[in-house]
């Protein structure tokens, strides 16, 4: 039995949609409050995979994801680091991506919980809620995207105020690309890079970055919401023609299906 934990906190609001997508892919999913994990009432290592869903944890006070990340680091930081180092898949969506960056699990270049990147306020200085185009960059490392053709243009919605991906040093972008950690970029409808053009790049992210993975490819964070684009009827227009089964499933589906399949083949 494939068991996946969807962790929630005060203010998360995408946990049930995320759990539904994973159950559709064949996993047994528990949605559990962070307090149960930090109080050791739940054993993280009983689960084959972990998901941090989207929302506004703790009201995004201070900055998005900061309080949730601080609580996790203080109570179970070493446990999360070991979980990632063992190659168990971790998925962070929107607020969950923000938490993974705050924890240092993404980009994940150091075996520590020190941040190496940031998700800063949108250059528009406002909350952005819209459908965007994503280009899959063909990361061979990422275990969540094995069923997506290289160069595929996908559609998913964003809903955030702080999604502008930044790196501490200029050379870090080259490192991200050469490592195969660049997974998704914001794009124009024809798949060309958005090159920062608003609203195709909704937040001003460096190099149009919308999603990255760690060096092992087992930790993925992305600002768009794949759980809101699992079924074709959720799309504002017709389903993508890039994916098998597009008449039923939409562009976010392969992320969850690949996560479950990877667990089935390598961990469970």
PASEBA-1860 file (N, C-alpha, C; in nm, 3 decimals):
! residues 268
1> XXXXXXXX> 0.083/-0.119/0.000/0.000/0.000/0.000/0.088/0.126/0.000 ~ 0.064/0.212/-0.095/0.138/0.337/-0.104/0.071/0.440/-0.013 ~ 0.148/0.491/0.081/0.094/0.585/0.179/0.162/0.722/0.160 ~ 0.081/0.824/0.146/0.131/0.960/0.129/0.067/1.051/0.232 ~ 0.148/1.135/0.292/0.101/1.231/0.391/0.086/1.368/0.327 ~ -0.033/1.424/0.337/-0.056/1.564/0.299/-0.064/1.642/0.429 ~ 0.032/1.727/0.448/0.043/1.803/0.572/-0.035/1.933/0.559 ~ -0.108/1.968/0.664/-0.180/2.095/0.660/-0.145/2.178/0.783
9> XXXXXXXX> -0.178/2.304/0.775/-0.154/2.398/0.883/-0.266/2.501/0.880 ~ -0.280/2.582/0.985/-0.382/2.688/0.980/-0.363/2.776/0.857 ~ -0.465/2.783/0.773/-0.457/2.866/0.653/-0.436/2.791/0.524 ~ -0.387/2.667/0.528/-0.379/2.591/0.403/-0.521/2.563/0.355 ~ -0.540/2.565/0.225/-0.677/2.548/0.175/-0.684/2.462/0.049 ~ -0.575/2.391/0.019/-0.572/2.307/-0.101/-0.545/2.160/-0.065 ~ -0.553/2.127/0.063/-0.516/1.992/0.105/-0.612/1.885/0.051 ~ -0.741/1.914/0.049/-0.836/1.811/0.006/-0.828/1.787/-0.144
17> XXXXXXXX> -0.808/1.893/-0.223/-0.793/1.874/-0.368/-0.666/1.795/-0.399 ~ -0.561/1.823/-0.322/-0.435/1.752/-0.342/-0.450/1.606/-0.305 ~ -0.516/1.580/-0.193/-0.539/1.442/-0.151/-0.623/1.366/-0.253 ~ -0.723/1.433/-0.308/-0.808/1.367/-0.408/-0.728/1.327/-0.531 ~ -0.637/1.415/-0.575/-0.555/1.384/-0.692/-0.468/1.262/-0.666 ~ -0.408/1.254/-0.548/-0.321/1.141/-0.514/-0.401/1.012/-0.499 ~ -0.520/1.022/-0.445/-0.606/0.903/-0.435/-0.648/0.855/-0.572 ~ -0.675/0.950/-0.662/-0.707/0.914/-0.800/-0.593/0.837/-0.864
25> XXXXXXXX> -0.470/0.870/-0.822/-0.352/0.802/-0.876/-0.324/0.669/-0.808 ~ -0.401/0.636/-0.705/-0.389/0.505/-0.643/-0.325/0.501/-0.506 ~ -0.300/0.616/-0.446/-0.235/0.619/-0.315/-0.337/0.623/-0.203 ~ -0.296/0.575/-0.087/-0.371/0.593/0.037/-0.318/0.721/0.101 ~ -0.405/0.818/0.123/-0.361/0.952/0.164/-0.423/0.990/0.298 ~ -0.339/1.040/0.386/-0.385/1.098/0.512/-0.356/1.247/0.510 ~ -0.456/1.328/0.544/-0.439/1.471/0.560/-0.429/1.498/0.710 ~ -0.314/1.543/0.754/-0.286/1.551/0.897/-0.234/1.691/0.931
33> XXXXXXXX> -0.277/1.741/1.046/-0.234/1.873/1.093/-0.088/1.868/1.137 ~ -0.018/1.977/1.111/0.123/1.987/1.147/0.149/1.957/1.294 ~ 0.058/1.999/1.380/0.079/1.978/1.524/0.095/1.831/1.560 ~ 0.024/1.745/1.491/0.036/1.601/1.520/0.173/1.549/1.483 ~ 0.231/1.607/1.380/0.363/1.564/1.337/0.471/1.617/1.432 ~ 0.462/1.743/1.469/0.565/1.800/1.555/0.557/1.745/1.697 ~ 0.439/1.700/1.738/0.424/1.638/1.870/0.455/1.489/1.868 ~ 0.497/1.440/1.752/0.535/1.300/1.732/0.417/1.204/1.755
41> XXXXXXXX> 0.297/1.254/1.733/0.179/1.167/1.739/0.165/1.088/1.608 ~ 0.236/1.132/1.507/0.237/1.066/1.376/0.383/1.045/1.337 ~ 0.413/0.927/1.284/0.548/0.894/1.240/0.561/0.925/1.091 ~ 0.641/1.026/1.059/0.659/1.066/0.920/0.709/0.951/0.835 ~ 0.793/0.865/0.892/0.856/0.759/0.815/0.764/0.639/0.790 ~ 0.641/0.649/0.836/0.540/0.550/0.797/0.484/0.582/0.659 ~ 0.520/0.698/0.607/0.469/0.742/0.477/0.579/0.738/0.373 ~ 0.539/0.699/0.252/0.636/0.688/0.142/0.661/0.822/0.075
49> XXXXXXXX> 0.569/0.916/0.091/0.583/1.047/0.028/0.514/1.153/0.111 ~ 0.554/1.277/0.089/0.503/1.391/0.166/0.466/1.503/0.070 ~ 0.353/1.568/0.097/0.310/1.683/0.018/0.276/1.799/0.111 ~ 0.330/1.916/0.078/0.293/2.040/0.145/0.207/2.119/0.047 ~ 0.078/2.132/0.074/-0.014/2.191/-0.023/-0.015/2.344/-0.017 ~ -0.095/2.401/-0.107/-0.105/2.545/-0.116/-0.202/2.605/-0.015 ~ -0.202/2.736/-0.010/-0.287/2.811/0.082/-0.212/2.929/0.139 ~ -0.249/2.965/0.259/-0.190/3.082/0.325/-0.159/3.045/0.470
57> XXXXXXXX> -0.061/2.958/0.488/-0.032/2.905/0.621/0.000/3.017/0.719 ~ -0.068/3.012/0.833/-0.052/3.111/0.940/-0.070/3.253/0.886 ~ -0.159/3.265/0.787/-0.190/3.395/0.731/-0.077/3.458/0.653 ~ 0.030/3.379/0.625/0.148/3.434/0.557/0.203/3.558/0.629 ~ 0.189/3.556/0.762/0.249/3.664/0.841/0.401/3.658/0.825 ~ 0.466/3.767/0.840/0.610/3.785/0.820/0.638/3.780/0.670 ~ 0.624/3.661/0.611/0.631/3.642/0.466/0.575/3.503/0.438 ~ 0.545/3.477/0.314/0.475/3.354/0.279/0.555/3.230/0.317
65> XXXXXXXX> 0.493/3.141/0.392/0.553/3.014/0.428/0.653/3.020/0.541 ~ 0.687/3.140/0.589/0.796/3.154/0.686/0.764/3.091/0.820 ~ 0.644/3.113/0.871/0.609/3.061/1.004/0.597/2.909/0.999 ~ 0.533/2.858/0.897/0.519/2.712/0.884/0.657/2.648/0.875 ~ 0.744/2.706/0.796/0.880/2.652/0.782/0.955/2.660/0.915 ~ 0.941/2.770/0.985/1.010/2.787/1.113/0.964/2.682/1.214 ~ 0.835/2.655/1.216/0.782/2.555/1.309/0.834/2.417/1.274 ~ 0.836/2.384/1.146/0.886/2.254/1.104/1.036/2.241/1.134
73> XXXXXXXX> 1.112/2.345/1.105/1.256/2.341/1.129/1.286/2.323/1.278 ~ 1.215/2.395/1.362/1.242/2.392/1.505/1.211/2.257/1.567 ~ 1.108/2.190/1.518/1.062/2.068/1.584/1.105/1.939/1.513 ~ 1.105/1.940/1.381/1.136/1.816/1.308/1.229/1.842/1.190 ~ 1.310/1.946/1.199/1.398/1.981/1.087/1.490/1.868/1.048 ~ 1.556/1.806/1.145/1.648/1.696/1.114/1.576/1.578/1.051 ~ 1.452/1.556/1.096/1.371/1.447/1.041/1.338/1.473/0.894 ~ 1.301/1.597/0.863/1.268/1.631/0.724/1.391/1.620/0.635
81> XXXXXXXX> 1.505/1.662/0.687/1.629/1.654/0.610/1.664/1.508/0.580 ~ 1.649/1.423/0.679/1.678/1.280/0.660/1.578/1.218/0.562 ~ 1.452/1.259/0.572/1.348/1.209/0.483/1.384/1.240/0.338 ~ 1.429/1.364/0.315/1.468/1.404/0.179/1.594/1.331/0.134 ~ 1.691/1.316/0.224/1.816/1.250/0.187/1.797/1.103/0.156 ~ 1.693/1.041/0.213/1.662/0.902/0.182/1.596/0.886/0.045 ~ 1.565/0.996/-0.019/1.506/0.990/-0.152/1.356/0.971/-0.153 ~ 1.292/0.991/-0.039/1.145/0.984/-0.037/1.091/1.111/-0.100
89> XXXXXXXX> 0.996/1.100/-0.191/0.952/1.219/-0.264/0.876/1.319/-0.177 ~ 0.906/1.445/-0.199/0.840/1.556/-0.132/0.794/1.654/-0.240 ~ 0.666/1.691/-0.234/0.609/1.784/-0.329/0.558/1.906/-0.254 ~ 0.598/2.024/-0.298/0.550/2.148/-0.239/0.482/2.233/-0.344 ~ 0.355/2.266/-0.321/0.275/2.341/-0.418/0.246/2.480/-0.362 ~ 0.284/2.584/-0.436/0.258/2.722/-0.399/0.310/2.752/-0.258 ~ 0.224/2.761/-0.157/0.271/2.784/-0.022/0.367/2.674/0.023 ~ 0.343/2.552/-0.023/0.434/2.443/0.009/0.571/2.462/-0.054
97> XXXXXXXX> 0.576/2.516/-0.175/0.702/2.551/-0.241/0.775/2.657/-0.158 ~ 0.701/2.757/-0.114/0.759/2.861/-0.031/0.821/2.803/0.096 ~ 0.754/2.706/0.155/0.805/2.642/0.276/0.933/2.564/0.246 ~ 0.934/2.489/0.137/1.053/2.411/0.101/1.173/2.500/0.075 ~ 1.150/2.617/0.016/1.259/2.713/-0.006/1.306/2.771/0.126 ~ 1.213/2.805/0.213/1.249/2.858/0.346/1.328/2.754/0.425 ~ 1.295/2.627/0.406/1.364/2.519/0.478/1.500/2.485/0.418 ~ 1.528/2.533/0.298/1.653/2.498/0.232/1.649/2.364/0.161
105> XXXXXXXX> 1.533/2.297/0.159/1.521/2.169/0.088/1.519/2.191/-0.063 ~ 1.494/2.312/-0.104/1.506/2.354/-0.243/1.583/2.486/-0.247 ~ 1.677/2.501/-0.335/1.728/2.405/-0.434/1.794/2.280/-0.375 ~ 1.825/2.280/-0.246/1.878/2.160/-0.183/2.023/2.132/-0.212 ~ 2.103/2.237/-0.226/2.245/2.218/-0.259/2.329/2.184/-0.137 ~ 2.280/2.216/-0.020/2.354/2.188/0.102/2.275/2.092/0.189 ~ 2.345/2.009/0.265/2.277/1.918/0.359/2.249/1.993/0.488 ~ 2.171/2.098/0.474/2.136/2.181/0.589/1.999/2.241/0.564
113> XXXXXXXX> 1.950/2.311/0.663/1.819/2.374/0.652/1.834/2.526/0.644 ~ 1.932/2.570/0.568/1.954/2.712/0.547/1.903/2.751/0.408 ~ 1.825/2.857/0.398/1.772/2.899/0.267/1.882/2.935/0.168 ~ 1.863/2.895/0.043/1.957/2.926/-0.064/1.890/3.001/-0.177 ~ 1.762/3.030/-0.160/1.683/3.102/-0.260/1.569/3.172/-0.187 ~ 1.485/3.240/-0.264/1.372/3.310/-0.203/1.257/3.315/-0.302 ~ 1.136/3.328/-0.247/1.018/3.356/-0.327/0.963/3.489/-0.278 ~ 0.998/3.593/-0.349/0.973/3.731/-0.307/0.837/3.779/-0.357
121> XXXXXXXX> 0.793/3.895/-0.306/0.665/3.951/-0.353/0.664/3.972/-0.504 ~ 0.547/3.951/-0.562/0.529/3.969/-0.706/0.567/4.112/-0.747 ~ 0.624/4.126/-0.864/0.659/4.260/-0.911/0.536/4.348/-0.934 ~ 0.421/4.287/-0.953/0.297/4.363/-0.968/0.248/4.420/-0.835 ~ 0.308/4.372/-0.724/0.271/4.416/-0.589/0.125/4.386/-0.558 ~ 0.075/4.275/-0.616/-0.062/4.236/-0.587/-0.077/4.085/-0.598 ~ -0.186/4.037/-0.547/-0.219/3.895/-0.556/-0.254/3.862/-0.700 ~ -0.190/3.757/-0.753/-0.213/3.715/-0.890/-0.286/3.581/-0.892
129> XXXXXXXX> -0.405/3.581/-0.948/-0.483/3.458/-0.962/-0.525/3.447/-1.107 ~ -0.459/3.360/-1.181/-0.484/3.348/-1.326/-0.427/3.215/-1.375 ~ -0.475/3.172/-1.492/-0.417/3.057/-1.558/-0.292/3.101/-1.633 ~ -0.190/3.017/-1.625/-0.064/3.050/-1.692/-0.022/2.932/-1.780 ~ 0.069/2.961/-1.872/0.131/2.858/-1.954/0.267/2.822/-1.894 ~ 0.294/2.694/-1.888/0.421/2.644/-1.838/0.489/2.561/-1.945 ~ 0.618/2.583/-1.959/0.697/2.498/-2.047/0.777/2.401/-1.961 ~ 0.762/2.272/-1.991/0.841/2.171/-1.920/0.980/2.166/-1.984
137> XXXXXXXX> 1.081/2.187/-1.900/1.217/2.198/-1.950/1.287/2.064/-1.972 ~ 1.219/1.956/-1.941/1.275/1.824/-1.971/1.379/1.777/-1.870 ~ 1.360/1.810/-1.743/1.454/1.765/-1.641/1.453/1.613/-1.630 ~ 1.567/1.552/-1.659/1.576/1.406/-1.649/1.584/1.361/-1.505 ~ 1.617/1.451/-1.415/1.628/1.415/-1.274/1.492/1.401/-1.207 ~ 1.399/1.488/-1.244/1.275/1.503/-1.169/1.186/1.380/-1.183 ~ 1.157/1.317/-1.069/1.075/1.194/-1.072/0.926/1.225/-1.089 ~ 0.888/1.351/-1.076/0.747/1.390/-1.083/0.701/1.418/-1.226
145> XXXXXXXX> 0.792/1.420/-1.321/0.757/1.466/-1.456/0.794/1.365/-1.564 ~ 0.807/1.240/-1.527/0.854/1.140/-1.622/0.756/1.115/-1.736 ~ 0.629/1.151/-1.717/0.529/1.127/-1.821/0.498/1.252/-1.902 ~ 0.577/1.356/-1.886/0.555/1.480/-1.959/0.662/1.493/-2.067 ~ 0.625/1.509/-2.192/0.725/1.522/-2.299/0.806/1.651/-2.284 ~ 0.932/1.643/-2.313/1.018/1.762/-2.309/0.962/1.870/-2.402 ~ 0.956/1.991/-2.350/0.905/2.102/-2.428/0.754/2.116/-2.427 ~ 0.683/2.025/-2.358/0.538/2.033/-2.353/0.495/2.165/-2.289
153> XXXXXXXX> 0.387/2.223/-2.342/0.330/2.346/-2.286/0.204/2.307/-2.210 ~ 0.204/2.336/-2.082/0.095/2.297/-1.994/0.023/2.421/-1.941 ~ -0.099/2.400/-1.895/-0.176/2.510/-1.835/-0.214/2.473/-1.693 ~ -0.186/2.563/-1.603/-0.224/2.549/-1.462/-0.252/2.688/-1.406 ~ -0.331/2.697/-1.300/-0.357/2.828/-1.240/-0.254/2.863/-1.133 ~ -0.230/2.992/-1.116/-0.152/3.042/-1.003/-0.244/3.122/-0.912 ~ -0.205/3.132/-0.786/-0.281/3.212/-0.690/-0.187/3.247/-0.575 ~ -0.113/3.357/-0.591/-0.014/3.392/-0.490/0.022/3.540/-0.497
161> XXXXXXXX> 0.077/3.589/-0.387/0.130/3.725/-0.380/0.282/3.727/-0.377 ~ 0.342/3.610/-0.343/0.487/3.604/-0.329/0.539/3.481/-0.404 ~ 0.561/3.498/-0.533/0.606/3.385/-0.613/0.726/3.415/-0.700 ~ 0.789/3.531/-0.677/0.902/3.573/-0.761/1.028/3.500/-0.715 ~ 1.067/3.399/-0.792/1.182/3.316/-0.755/1.312/3.392/-0.777 ~ 1.395/3.393/-0.673/1.524/3.461/-0.678/1.632/3.371/-0.620 ~ 1.754/3.387/-0.670/1.870/3.314/-0.618/1.968/3.414/-0.559 ~ 2.048/3.365/-0.466/2.139/3.454/-0.393/2.253/3.504/-0.480
169> XXXXXXXX> 2.300/3.421/-0.573/2.419/3.456/-0.651/2.392/3.435/-0.800 ~ 2.454/3.517/-0.882/2.434/3.508/-1.028/2.470/3.370/-1.082 ~ 2.577/3.312/-1.029/2.621/3.182/-1.079/2.527/3.068/-1.041 ~ 2.438/3.093/-0.946/2.346/2.987/-0.902/2.247/2.948/-1.011 ~ 2.214/3.040/-1.100/2.123/3.006/-1.209/2.188/2.905/-1.302 ~ 2.313/2.925/-1.335/2.385/2.829/-1.419/2.392/2.694/-1.351 ~ 2.412/2.696/-1.222/2.418/2.570/-1.145/2.284/2.498/-1.151 ~ 2.177/2.572/-1.136/2.044/2.513/-1.140/2.018/2.447/-1.274
177> XXXXXXXX> 2.055/2.516/-1.380/2.030/2.465/-1.516/2.120/2.345/-1.546 ~ 2.249/2.357/-1.516/2.343/2.249/-1.547/2.315/2.124/-1.466 ~ 2.257/2.141/-1.348/2.220/2.026/-1.263/2.093/1.957/-1.309 ~ 2.022/2.015/-1.404/1.893/1.959/-1.446/1.783/1.981/-1.344 ~ 1.797/2.088/-1.264/1.699/2.115/-1.158/1.590/2.213/-1.202 ~ 1.606/2.273/-1.317/1.504/2.363/-1.369/1.395/2.278/-1.435 ~ 1.276/2.281/-1.379/1.169/2.192/-1.424/1.065/2.265/-1.509 ~ 1.011/2.375/-1.457/0.907/2.448/-1.528/0.943/2.596/-1.539
185> XXXXXXXX> 0.911/2.654/-1.656/0.925/2.799/-1.676/0.792/2.855/-1.727 ~ 0.761/2.975/-1.685/0.646/3.045/-1.741/0.672/3.072/-1.889 ~ 0.567/3.057/-1.969/0.586/3.064/-2.114/0.471/3.138/-2.181 ~ 0.495/3.171/-2.308/0.389/3.222/-2.394/0.305/3.104/-2.443 ~ 0.189/3.129/-2.496/0.104/3.018/-2.542/0.171/2.924/-2.641 ~ 0.265/2.975/-2.719/0.332/2.889/-2.818/0.455/2.818/-2.759 ~ 0.480/2.836/-2.630/0.590/2.766/-2.565/0.719/2.844/-2.554 ~ 0.727/2.957/-2.621/0.848/3.039/-2.607/0.856/3.096/-2.466
193> XXXXXXXX> 0.975/3.120/-2.415/0.988/3.176/-2.280/0.915/3.309/-2.268 ~ 0.856/3.331/-2.151/0.784/3.457/-2.129/0.878/3.576/-2.125 ~ 1.004/3.551/-2.090/1.105/3.656/-2.079/1.058/3.770/-1.989 ~ 0.992/3.732/-1.883/0.948/3.829/-1.783/0.823/3.905/-1.818 ~ 0.767/3.881/-1.937/0.651/3.958/-1.983/0.528/3.926/-1.898 ~ 0.469/4.029/-1.844/0.346/4.015/-1.765/0.227/4.018/-1.861 ~ 0.124/3.936/-1.843/0.099/3.849/-1.728/0.146/3.704/-1.747 ~ 0.215/3.675/-1.859/0.258/3.537/-1.883/0.354/3.490/-1.774
201> XXXXXXXX> 0.445/3.576/-1.735/0.520/3.556/-1.611/0.447/3.640/-1.506 ~ 0.371/3.577/-1.417/0.279/3.653/-1.331/0.346/3.722/-1.214 ~ 0.473/3.691/-1.187/0.534/3.742/-1.064/0.672/3.804/-1.081 ~ 0.728/3.797/-1.202/0.861/3.852/-1.225/0.975/3.759/-1.191 ~ 0.949/3.630/-1.182/1.051/3.532/-1.145/1.173/3.539/-1.235 ~ 1.289/3.524/-1.173/1.415/3.512/-1.246/1.406/3.402/-1.350 ~ 1.443/3.433/-1.474/1.448/3.336/-1.583/1.314/3.264/-1.602 ~ 1.206/3.331/-1.563/1.070/3.275/-1.577/1.053/3.145/-1.498
209> XXXXXXXX> 1.126/3.129/-1.390/1.123/3.002/-1.317/0.992/2.986/-1.241 ~ 0.925/2.874/-1.267/0.798/2.841/-1.202/0.807/2.719/-1.114 ~ 0.907/2.633/-1.137/0.922/2.512/-1.056/1.060/2.454/-1.069 ~ 1.114/2.404/-0.958/1.247/2.344/-0.956/1.244/2.216/-0.873 ~ 1.347/2.134/-0.890/1.362/2.015/-0.807/1.499/2.018/-0.738 ~ 1.518/1.928/-0.646/1.648/1.917/-0.579/1.743/1.836/-0.667 ~ 1.872/1.826/-0.632/1.966/1.753/-0.717/1.930/1.607/-0.741 ~ 1.862/1.544/-0.647/1.820/1.405/-0.666/1.696/1.393/-0.752
217> XXXXXXXX> 1.622/1.502/-0.766/1.498/1.499/-0.842/1.380/1.448/-0.763 ~ 1.396/1.428/-0.634/1.289/1.370/-0.552/1.212/1.474/-0.471 ~ 1.256/1.598/-0.475/1.183/1.708/-0.411/1.149/1.808/-0.521 ~ 1.021/1.836/-0.536/0.974/1.929/-0.639/0.892/2.039/-0.574 ~ 0.919/2.162/-0.613/0.836/2.274/-0.572/0.795/2.354/-0.694 ~ 0.670/2.397/-0.697/0.622/2.480/-0.806/0.514/2.574/-0.756 ~ 0.509/2.693/-0.813/0.409/2.792/-0.773/0.271/2.763/-0.832 ~ 0.256/2.722/-0.957/0.123/2.687/-1.009/0.064/2.567/-0.935
225> XXXXXXXX> -0.067/2.554/-0.948/-0.143/2.454/-0.874/-0.182/2.336/-0.963 ~ -0.107/2.226/-0.963/-0.147/2.111/-1.046/-0.274/2.044/-0.996 ~ -0.303/2.054/-0.865/-0.424/1.990/-0.811/-0.551/2.057/-0.861 ~ -0.538/2.177/-0.914/-0.653/2.247/-0.971/-0.660/2.228/-1.122 ~ -0.575/2.140/-1.173/-0.575/2.110/-1.317/-0.554/1.960/-1.336 ~ -0.626/1.881/-1.260/-0.614/1.735/-1.268/-0.708/1.679/-1.374 ~ -0.831/1.732/-1.381/-0.932/1.682/-1.473/-0.953/1.782/-1.587 ~ -0.987/1.730/-1.703/-1.002/1.817/-1.820/-1.113/1.919/-1.800
233> XXXXXXXX> -1.216/1.883/-1.722/-1.325/1.978/-1.702/-1.284/2.097/-1.616 ~ -1.169/2.091/-1.550/-1.123/2.203/-1.469/-1.057/2.312/-1.552 ~ -1.015/2.279/-1.674/-0.945/2.376/-1.757/-1.042/2.482/-1.809 ~ -0.995/2.606/-1.825/-1.083/2.711/-1.878/-1.115/2.692/-2.025 ~ -1.030/2.613/-2.093/-1.054/2.584/-2.234/-1.041/2.433/-2.253 ~ -1.002/2.389/-2.370/-0.989/2.247/-2.394/-0.863/2.192/-2.330 ~ -0.859/2.063/-2.307/-0.744/1.998/-2.246/-0.623/2.003/-2.338 ~ -0.506/1.991/-2.279/-0.383/1.988/-2.358/-0.379/1.864/-2.445
241> XXXXXXXX> -0.322/1.879/-2.563/-0.307/1.764/-2.652/-0.171/1.696/-2.631 ~ -0.092/1.747/-2.534/0.042/1.693/-2.513/0.042/1.561/-2.439 ~ -0.065/1.532/-2.368/-0.063/1.424/-2.271/-0.158/1.312/-2.309 ~ -0.116/1.191/-2.280/-0.201/1.075/-2.304/-0.321/1.081/-2.210 ~ -0.437/1.047/-2.259/-0.557/1.049/-2.176/-0.610/1.189/-2.150 ~ -0.577/1.285/-2.237/-0.614/1.424/-2.213/-0.765/1.446/-2.215 ~ -0.841/1.350/-2.269/-0.986/1.366/-2.270/-1.043/1.357/-2.129 ~ -0.971/1.294/-2.037/-1.016/1.280/-1.898/-0.932/1.365/-1.805
249> XXXXXXXX> -0.801/1.352/-1.817/-0.710/1.420/-1.726/-0.649/1.543/-1.791 ~ -0.614/1.637/-1.706/-0.556/1.762/-1.754/-0.409/1.769/-1.716 ~ -0.353/1.888/-1.727/-0.208/1.902/-1.729/-0.139/1.881/-1.595 ~ -0.211/1.892/-1.487/-0.151/1.869/-1.357/-0.144/1.722/-1.318 ~ -0.222/1.640/-1.386/-0.234/1.499/-1.351/-0.101/1.423/-1.350 ~ -0.013/1.438/-1.450/0.108/1.356/-1.453/0.198/1.375/-1.331 ~ 0.193/1.489/-1.267/0.277/1.512/-1.149/0.239/1.416/-1.038 ~ 0.111/1.400/-1.014/0.066/1.311/-0.907/0.081/1.164/-0.948
257> XXXXXXXX> 0.047/1.134/-1.072/0.059/0.997/-1.120/0.205/0.950/-1.117 ~ 0.297/1.037/-1.156/0.439/1.001/-1.155/0.492/0.982/-1.014 ~ 0.446/1.065/-0.921/0.489/1.051/-0.782/0.449/0.915/-0.727 ~ 0.324/0.877/-0.751/0.275/0.749/-0.700/0.346/0.632/-0.769 ~ 0.368/0.642/-0.898/0.436/0.534/-0.970/0.580/0.518/-0.923 ~ 0.647/0.630/-0.899/0.785/0.624/-0.850/0.791/0.553/-0.714 ~ 0.697/0.585/-0.627/0.693/0.520/-0.496/0.670/0.371/-0.512 ~ 0.577/0.336/-0.599/0.544/0.195/-0.620/0.664/0.116/-0.673
265> XXXX> 0.742/0.179/-0.758/0.855/0.109/-0.821/0.982/0.112/-0.739 ~ 0.996/0.209/-0.647/1.125/0.229/-0.581/1.124/0.227/-0.429 ~ 1.006/0.250/-0.368/1.007/0.269/-0.223/0.912/0.174/-0.152 ~ 0.788/0.167/-0.198/0.686/0.089/-0.126/0.720/-0.061/-0.125
END
